[in-house]
Amino acid sequence: MNVTAISKYMKRVLEWRTKHISDRHFVLILSFFVGLFSAIAAFLLHKFIKLIAHALISRFDVSTFNWLYLVFPVVGILLTSLFVRYVVKDDISHGITRILYAISAKRSRLKPHNCWSSLIASAITIGFGGSVGAEAPIVLTGSSIGSNLGKLFQMDNKTLMLLVGCGAAGAIAGIFKAPIAGLVFTLEVLMVDLTMASLLPILISSVTATCFTYIFAGNSVLFDFQVDVLWSVNRVPAVIFLGIVCGLVSLYFIRMMNFCENCFAKLKNRFYLRLVVGGAILSTLISFFPSLYGEGYNSLNVLLNGDSVEDWNVVLNNSVFYGHGDLLLLYVGMVLLTKVFATSATNGSGGVGGTFAPSLFIGGFSGFLFARVWNMYDLGVTVSEKNFTLFGMAGVMTGVMHAPLTGIFLIAEITGGYQLFIPLMIASICSFLTINIFEPHSIYGMRLAREGRLITHHTDHSVLTLMSLESVIGREQVSIGPDMPLGKLVDALSRSDLSLLPVLDDAGRLLGEVDITKIRHVVFRTELYQHFTVRQLMSDPPAVLGTNDPMEDVMKVFDETNAQALPVVDSDRVLVGYIDRIRMYTMYRKLVADYSAE
């Protein structure tokens, strides 16, 4: 079937759909399929990771150092880099940040290859030992599925944003079998507003993904946790202190990740050097601390299920620390500190993965270390190491993602620890309050926040973020030169729709502007037409806007100057066009109405 035939067939499908199915009902149908496809993608990704890891390391001798830990991660990153460079030919790192950018700057449009490229790349990276998570790549995959299904059926921008959220919710729900966590993740992290029009599609996607994951993977859970020690009020001080510690650990994670990423960014155009440096760091760390291999969920399960030192010592397997149970806390502390370097080295050298799993991993190790130290030094009532491992997971994930509800509900759902709901809430809230002192944005949003492109639940701010500067620039203004006589200036004014004429040099750079309201005293006096030139009549504009200025700043400049139109220039001061105040506010009011509509 050729392209023309497919196009005609799709046109008939769209016509039939428009006649027989309302937009609201069709969105519900699409959300079901988005959830289904997200569940399939999540299942395939975890299956591929397990198959690769099992084939590579299942026969390792747990009682000794394994030199292949020095090889596998580098091979995995090399294969991933080559796949991305020669097959995908696009940047697919920072999956969740990429989604946020697509929502704010690209009208929720994600590229078709994102439906499969991140899945393959992250499976190779993590299966071979890359110390990153599969969640961000699968969330990007799910969101891309939603975006491209919406584009296929020609849905509007607001519906596309909702389908992107459905894909993200379905991905989280499918990975963790946690439908409520999928919903709150979309609301907190992707900032999709909770209205009656958006709640039902996201829930359908989450529940669909969860149900199909049970069909595909059975009743197995990612973290096998049983509540053996019930929580009591006298442990509140310990949980509060843990929450504060989690907030500080989150700060360490965010700041160190940014520092390492900036270092690797300097090697952006040096492919093999970046691979060698990052691969060497990663493989060396994994050889000393095998818990850093892949997502690290096996080590987390050891801490969540262990009841004694003998149980916890299993995390020392395959390392030079094997058999030295007295060094357990040193090992846990070193893993906690080096995980961020392993994650940065994986992504910085060309691997593909996210920070979702690393935040859970670091949180679990932080909670366990806190509880062991608390009990060893008898700082009060004895606390449960396994419970505090759980609280730490929620606390650090909350701090890193600035998403307390996601941290609370995700940990409660994936572990069945609803009996520990209160301490989970305390730890998450304390962590969130602590990290907010130092970092106002999550690890996903901080880059976009600096560019003024971060969507928030503040309607006015979100609408300004969604507005494109490009869409409000008028480019068909009449321009004049500085040496033009007044007579020709009058002719140019008669051909202009604006009361302003930009004055440009030969290279198109803005020198000033002529405002007709300021030259009325000479413009109608024909005897002066040969005595004045534009250079004598022009003035500086009240302000000059740049092509990269966020719309929020543009609005502020208009309010401060009370100008009717302002010029926009590029980095060389070459005029791009003018923004008309009336046109801009008309578009703003329309977007507010569309954004707020149910």
DOSE-830619 format. One record per residue (C-alpha): x, y, z. Coordinates in steps of 0.5 Angstrom, whole numbers, padded with zeros to 4 digits, always signed. Layout:
N
XYZ...
This chain:
598
+0000+0000+0000+0003+0007-0002+0003+0013+0002-0003+0016-0002-0007+0010-0001-0005+0010+0006-0007+0018+0006-0014+0017+0003-0015+0011+0008-0013+0015+0014-0018+0021+0011-0024+0016+0011-0022+0014+0018-0022+0021+0021-0028+0023+0017-0032+0017+0020-0029+0018+0027-0031+0025+0027-0039+0023+0025-0040+0018+0030-0035+0019+0036-0035+0025+0040-0028+0028+0042-0029+0027+0049-0030+0020+0048-0025+0019+0043-0020+0021+0048-0022+0016+0053-0021+0011+0047-0014+0013+0046-0012+0013+0053-0014+0006+0053-0009+0004+0048-0004+0009+0050-0004+0005+0057-0004-0002+0053+0002+0000+0049+0006+0003+0055+0005-0003+0059+0008-0007+0053+0014-0002+0052+0015-0003+0060+0015-0010+0060+0019-0011+0054+0024-0006+0057+0025-0010+0063+0025-0017+0060+0031-0014+0055+0035-0012+0061+0034-0018+0065+0036-0022+0059+0042-0019+0058+0044-0018+0065+0043-0025+0066+0047-0027+0060+0053-0023+0063+0053-0024+0070+0049-0030+0073+0055-0034+0073+0060-0030+0077+0063-0032+0083+0060-0028+0089+0066-0029+0093+0071-0026+0089+0072-0020+0085+0070-0021+0078+0075-0017+0072+0069-0017+0067+0066-0012+0071+0071-0007+0068+0069-0009+0061+0061-0010+0061+0059-0003+0062+0064+0000+0057+0062-0005+0052+0055-0003+0053+0056+0005+0053+0060+0004+0046+0054+0000+0043+0049+0005+0046+0053+0011+0043+0054+0007+0036+0046+0006+0036+0044+0013+0038+0050+0016+0033+0048+0012+0027+0041+0009+0028+0037+0014+0032+0041+0020+0030+0038+0025+0035+0039+0026+0042+0035+0022+0047+0038+0023+0054+0034+0027+0059+0028+0023+0058+0023+0027+0063+0026+0034+0061+0025+0032+0054+0018+0031+0055+0017+0038+0059+0021+0041+0054+0016+0038+0048+0010+0041+0052+0013+0048+0053+0016+0049+0047+0014+0044+0042+0006+0044+0043+0007+0037+0046+0010+0034+0040+0015+0028+0040+0019+0025+0035+0016+0018+0032+0023+0015+0034+0022+0016+0041+0017+0011+0041+0022+0005+0041+0029+0009+0041+0030+0010+0048+0027+0003+0050+0033+0000+0046+0038+0004+0048+0037+0004+0055+0036-0004+0055+0043-0004+0052+0046+0001+0057+0043-0002+0064+0043-0009+0062+0051-0008+0061+0051-0005+0067+0050+0002+0066+0048+0005+0073+0042+0009+0071+0034+0008+0071+0030+0005+0066+0024+0009+0068+0026+0016+0065+0027+0012+0058+0020+0008+0059+0016+0015+0061+0019+0018+0054+0017+0012+0050+0010+0012+0053+0009+0020+0052+0012+0019+0045+0006+0014+0044+0001+0019+0047+0004+0024+0043+0004+0021+0036-0003+0017+0037-0006+0024+0038-0002+0027+0032-0004+0021+0028-0012+0023+0029-0010+0030+0029-0012+0032+0036-0011+0039+0038-0005+0042+0042-0009+0041+0049-0011+0034+0048-0004+0032+0045-0001+0035+0052-0006+0030+0056-0004+0024+0052+0003+0026+0053+0001+0026+0061-0003+0019+0059+0003+0016+0056+0007+0018+0062+0002+0016+0067+0002+0009+0064+0009+0008+0064+0010+0009+0071+0004+0005+0073+0006-0001+0068+0013-0001+0071+0011-0001+0078+0004-0004+0078+0002+0003+0081-0004+0006+0078-0004+0012+0083+0003+0013+0083+0002+0014+0075-0003+0019+0076+0000+0023+0081+0007+0023+0077+0004+0026+0071+0000+0032+0076+0007+0033+0080+0012+0032+0075+0009+0034+0068+0005+0039+0071-0001+0037+0067-0007+0040+0071-0012+0036+0074-0019+0037+0072-0025+0033+0070-0023+0033+0063-0016+0030+0064-0017+0026+0071-0021+0020+0067-0016+0019+0061-0010+0019+0066-0014+0014+0070-0016+0010+0065-0009+0010+0062-0006+0008+0069-0011+0002+0070-0010-0001+0063-0002-0001+0064-0003-0004+0071-0008-0009+0069-0004-0011+0062+0003-0011+0066+0000-0016+0071-0003-0020+0065+0004-0020+0062+0009-0021+0068+0004-0024+0073+0004-0022+0080+0011-0021+0082+0013-0014+0085+0019-0010+0084+0020-0010+0091+0018-0015+0095+0017-0012+0102+0013-0015+0108+0011-0010+0114+0014-0014+0120+0015-0008+0125+0009-0003+0126+0010+0004+0126+0009+0008+0133+0008+0015+0135+0015+0015+0139+0019+0014+0132+0017+0021+0130+0023+0024+0131+0027+0019+0128+0023+0020+0122+0023+0027+0122+0031+0027+0122+0031+0022+0117+0027+0027+0112+0032+0032+0113+0037+0028+0112+0034+0025+0105+0033+0033+0103+0040+0034+0104+0042+0028+0100+0037+0030+0095+0041+0036+0095+0048+0033+0094+0045+0028+0088+0042+0034+0084+0048+0039+0085+0053+0033+0084+0049+0031+0078+0050+0038+0075+0057+0039+0076+0059+0032+0073+0054+0033+0067+0058+0040+0066+0064+0037+0066+0062+0032+0061+0059+0037+0057+0066+0040+0055+0067+0033+0052+0061+0034+0048+0065+0034+0041+0070+0029+0043+0066+0022+0042+0072+0017+0044+0075+0021+0050+0068+0022+0053+0067+0014+0052+0074+0013+0055+0073+0017+0061+0066+0016+0063+0067+0008+0062+0073+0008+0066+0070+0012+0072+0064+0007+0071+0067+0000+0070+0072+0002+0076+0066+0004+0081+0062-0002+0079+0068-0007+0080+0069-0004+0087+0062-0004+0089+0058-0009+0084+0051-0006+0088+0052+0000+0083+0051-0005+0077+0045-0003+0073+0039-0001+0077+0041-0004+0083+0034-0006+0085+0037-0013+0087+0041-0009+0093+0035-0005+0095+0031-0012+0096+0037-0015+0100+0036-0009+0105+0028-0009+0105+0028-0016+0106+0034-0017+0111+0033-0018+0118+0040-0019+0121+0047-0017+0119+0048-0024+0116+0042-0022+0111+0045-0015+0109+0052-0018+0108+0049-0021+0101+0050-0014+0098+0058-0015+0099+0057-0021+0094+0062-0020+0088+0066-0015+0091+0073-0014+0095+0069-0013+0101+0066-0020+0101+0067-0024+0108+0068-0017+0111+0061-0016+0115+0065-0011+0119+0065-0006+0113+0058-0006+0111+0057+0001+0113+0063+0003+0110+0061+0000+0104+0054+0002+0104+0056+0009+0105+0061+0009+0099+0056+0006+0095+0051+0012+0097+0056+0017+0095+0059+0014+0089+0052+0012+0086+0052+0020+0083+0058+0019+0080+0057+0012+0076+0050+0015+0074+0053+0021+0071+0059+0017+0068+0054+0013+0065+0050+0018+0061+0056+0023+0060+0060+0018+0056+0054+0016+0052+0049+0011+0055+0042+0012+0056+0038+0012+0062+0035+0016+0068+0035+0019+0075+0029+0016+0077+0032+0009+0080+0038+0012+0082+0034+0017+0087+0030+0011+0089+0037+0007+0090+0041+0012+0094+0034+0014+0098+0034+0006+0100+0041+0006+0102+0041+0013+0106+0035+0010+0110+0039+0004+0112+0045+0007+0114+0041+0012+0118+0037+0007+0122+0044+0003+0123+0047+0009+0126+0041+0011+0130+0041+0004+0133+0048+0003+0134+0049+0009+0138+0042+0008+0141+0040+0015+0140+0033+0013+0142+0028+0008+0141+0030+0003+0136+0028+0003+0129+0027-0002+0124+0032-0002+0118+0028-0005+0113+0022+0000+0114+0027+0006+0114+0030+0004+0108+0023+0005+0105+0022+0011+0108+0029+0014+0105+0027+0011+0098+0021+0016+0099+0025+0022+0102+0030+0022+0097+0026+0021+0091+0021+0027+0093+0027+0031+0094+0030+0030+0087+0024+0030+0084+0020+0035+0088+0014+0031+0088+0012+0029+0095+0005+0025+0093+0009+0021+0088+0014+0019+0093+0009+0017+0098+0004+0013+0093+0009+0010+0089+0013+0007+0095+0006+0005+0099+0004+0002+0092+0010-0002+0090+0011-0005+0097+0004-0006+0100+0007-0002+0106+0000+0002+0107+0001+0001+0114+0007+0006+0114+0003+0011+0110+0004+0016+0116+0012+0016+0117+0012+0016+0109+0008+0022+0109+0013+0025+0115+0019+0023+0111+0017+0026+0104+0014+0032+0107+0021+0034+0111+0025+0032+0105+0021+0037+0101+0021+0042+0106+0029+0042+0106+0031+0041+0099+0026+0047+0098+0031+0052+0102+0036+0050+0097+0033+0048+0090+0026+0051+0088+0026+0046+0082+0027+0039+0081+0032+0036+0077+0028+0035+0071+0025+0042+0071+0031+0046+0073+0034+0047+0066+0028+0049+0063+0026+0054+0069+0033+0057+0068+0030+0058+0060+0023+0060+0063+0020+0054+0059+0018+0050+0065+0010+0049+0066+0007+0050+0073+0000+0049+0076+0000+0057+0076-0005+0058+0070-0002+0065+0068+0005+0063+0068+0004+0056+0064+0000+0060+0059+0006+0065+0058+0011+0059+0057+0006+0055+0052+0006+0062+0048+0011+0062+0043+0015+0068+0042+0016+0066+0034+0008+0066+0034+0007+0074+0036+0012+0077+0032+0010+0081+0026+0015+0081+0020+0012+0085+0015+0014+0092+0017+0017+0097+0012+0024+0099+0014+0028+0105+0012+0035+0108+0012+0038+0113+0017+0040+0118+0011+0033+0118+0008+0030+0125+0007+0023+0127+0010+0020+0127+0004+0021+0119+0002+0020+0118+0010+0013+0120+0009+0011+0116+0003+0014+0110+0007+0009+0112+0013+0003+0111+0008+0005+0104+0006+0006+0102+0014+0001+0098+0018+0005+0101+0024+0006+0108+0027+0013+0106+0028+0018+0105+0022+0025+0101+0024+0031+0105+0022+0036+0099+0019+0043+0100+0017+0046+0096+0011+0047+0090+0015+0040+0090+0017+0042+0092+0024+0037+0096+0028+0039+0103+0029+0033+0106+0032+0026+0108+0030+0021+0113+0027+0015+0114+0031+0010+0118+0027+0006+0121+0034+0013+0124+0035+0014+0128+0028+0007+0131+0027+0010+0138+0028+0014+0137+0021+0011+0131+0017+0006+0135+0014+0010+0141+0013+0012+0140+0005+0017+0146+0005+0022+0141+0010+0022+0135+0006+0029+0136+0004+0032+0139+0010+0031+0133+0015+0033+0126+0014+0031+0120+0018+0037+0120+0023+0035+0127+0025+0028+0124+0027+0029+0117+0029+0029+0115+0037+0031+0109+0041+0026+0104+0042+0023+0104+0049+0026+0097+0050+0029+0092+0045+0027+0084+0046+0031+0078+0044+0029+0072+0040+0030+0068+0046+0027+0072+0051+0021+0068+0055+0014+0071+0054+0014+0072+0062+0019+0077+0061+0016+0080+0054+0010+0081+0058+0014+0085+0064+0017+0089+0059+0011+0091+0055+0008+0093+0062+0014+0097+0064+0014+0101+0058+0007+0101+0056+0009+0101+0049+0004+0099+0043+0010+0095+0039+0017+0093+0041+0023+0091+0036+0025+0084+0037+0033+0083+0035+0038+0077+0034+0044+0076+0038+0048+0081+0032+0042+0086+0033+0039+0084+0026+0032+0086+0026+0027+0080+0026+0021+0084+0027+0016+0087+0031+0011+0085+0037+0004+0088+0037+0001+0089+0044-0006+0088+0042-0004+0082+0038+0000+0079+0043-0006+0080+0049-0011+0077+0044-0007+0071+0043-0006+0071+0051-0013+0071+0052-0015+0066+0047-0010+0061+0050-0012+0062+0057-0019+0060+0055-0017+0054+0052-0012+0052+0057-0018+0053+0063-0023+0050+0059-0026+0043+0061
